Amino acid sequence: MCLLTLAPLVLRAQVDEFPSTVVHEMAQIPEPDGPPVTVHGVVVNAATGEGLARALVKIGDKRGALTDSEGRFEIPGVASGIQRVEATKPGFGVPETSGENFGETVHLLRVDKDMGELKLELQPQNSISGHLRLSIGGPGEGFQVVLFRRTVEDGRAVWIRLGNVRISSPSGAFRFTGLTDGTYLVKTLEEFANLSAQEPVCNADAPQDVPGYAATFYGGSAEIAGAAQVVVKGGQNAEANLTLNLIRFHMVQIAMQNVAAKGSLSFEHELTTQSGQGVESLIREEENHTLCAYLPDGVYTLAVYAVDDAAIGADLKPRPEALAAAFHSGTLEFSVEGHADRNLRLTLGSAAVTPVYLHYQPGPPPPAKKEKESEEENSRLDPQPLEIAGAPANSGQGNRTSKIEAFMLDDRTFAMQPSPPGPYWIAARSNKEGVCVGEVTSGGQDLSESPWVAGANYAGAPIDVVLRTDCASLTVEMPASLDAGSAGYGVRYYVYVVPEFGSLQGAATAVVDQYADRSQKLPDLTPGRYRVYAFRTPRAIEFRNPEALKELAGGKEITLEPRSDATVTLEEAAQ
């Protein structure tokens, strides 16, 4: 028997493993060896402008100082030239965003004798705290509280789970610290008053009903759509108190039918509410593949997906004739209304795969030269032409995070892994130099605008992917006004090249720096019209939301013709 935590089904690939083009590897900086000078400056709170006492400022690898009560510092003996500078203080960090993670906390500085006072900013971190109380009286000591953050993936807003804490305070107090500016949700996990409900047993001796507390968002809703959002910025401490009501949970028992007896199937389960939100109840799977769990009143869908690993074998390219016997699935919709139900049945059937057809325009690229005899080394020289995957279109609804991938059958055909019924946003990326992703359609629908839909047999309409071999390139460069020879704190631009046409390949990003890489070349862009944004801090750009784009001021428009090699001088967008 197997006891599973019914967190949402997570398949092998994740869409966010397929980032847009990102170019931000900083060039090697020569070791500064000019005459030593004394560097003066101040470290301030970016939200208030006030000086920060006892912040540590480091220049290069050997020089550093703590700031005084007004945030000022002085570091003598700093060699002239380009230096790395970093300021740190507990409770503060560099400005961050929920978008691309560029991972840079150190900035560049040109040191010389004529340099003025240096000003460094640190962003105050935020916190969310609260108390959990029970309707019958008393605190929720021992309960778990989960934190979600609104972020942007592939140009769309979603909620990601940051982590959870177990309340250990007798007062029911909890606290999340070190939070960047943003929008959050707070949620409790379900808790039972009866330990037998935490480890359900699929037999007649198990209690039919048990008392407990349902998973609840701050704001009192069980569904994410009704949750109260918590917005923090500038070092705020927001309060999010929760009160949980004691309810009854009912035993649900589901027998899987038509399960192969040879025992080579491996199962995964996904339980969702009527709105598509994932349910994190504990579910037990017995050796006979009977499932049982305690659930509150509601309408649910259970999706079961089974893979016969023996039928597929270890081949990197599964044989098409083996696929029909490899995948099995079943879906059951049921309701829980005031009583236990031990007589539910879910019948497994063959799960279909969805073909993905590749079409090269104007024509296929030449094959990569195979210079090595090793098959593994050859696969790196000539990689699979495409990576394509999908994420549920309702992943913005919280816990449901099922991700699906495609696997290669031959040079022109892939197959989407069988997918629990529902809509999915598809993401695609070319793996070959000189190739970019063009139009991607399914059943006549543009998948950059409409989700692909998996049906009851875990498959959907075939997907057609155009891979273009007439790609363009774009070089983004610093304006000449930001002189590489001027002294002081360098300007760094985080660059986003956002398509203004239907595109699954998404936005390309780069980093350019006044004192390092003043330009970056972005290759293999799909021809079309783009808008180029440059910011001094990373940004989360919800570019697939027209309303969100309306609020984004500035940017420079450019149209990339097929096989063109264009250059754009950056203009700083409004922050």
Secondary structure, DSSP 8 states (H G I E B T S, - for coil): -EEEE------S--GGGS---EE----------S-EEEEEEEEEETTT--B-TT-EEEETTTEEEE--TTSEEEEEEEESEEEEEEEE-TTEE----SS-------EEEEE-TT---EEEEEEE-EEEEEEEEETTSSB-TT-EEEEEEEEEETTEEEEEEEEEEE---TT-EEEEEEE-SEEEEEEE--EESSHHHHS--SSTTS-SEEEEE--EETTS-SSGGG---EEE-SS-EEE--EEE-EEEEEEEEEEEES--TTS-EEEEEEEEETTS-B---EEEE-TT-EEEEEE-SEEEEEEEEEEEHHHHTT-SS--HHHHHHHEEEEEEEEEE-SS-EEEEEEE-EE---EEEEEEEES----------S-HHHHHHHS--SEEEEEEETTGGGSS----EEEEEEETTEEEE----SEEEEEEEEE-STT-EEEEEEETTEETTTS-EEE-TTS--S-EEEEEESS-EEEEEE--TTS-TT--EE--EEEEEEEESS--SS--EEEEEETTS--EEEEEEE-SEEEEEEEESS-----TT-HHHHHT----EEEEE-TT-EEEEE------
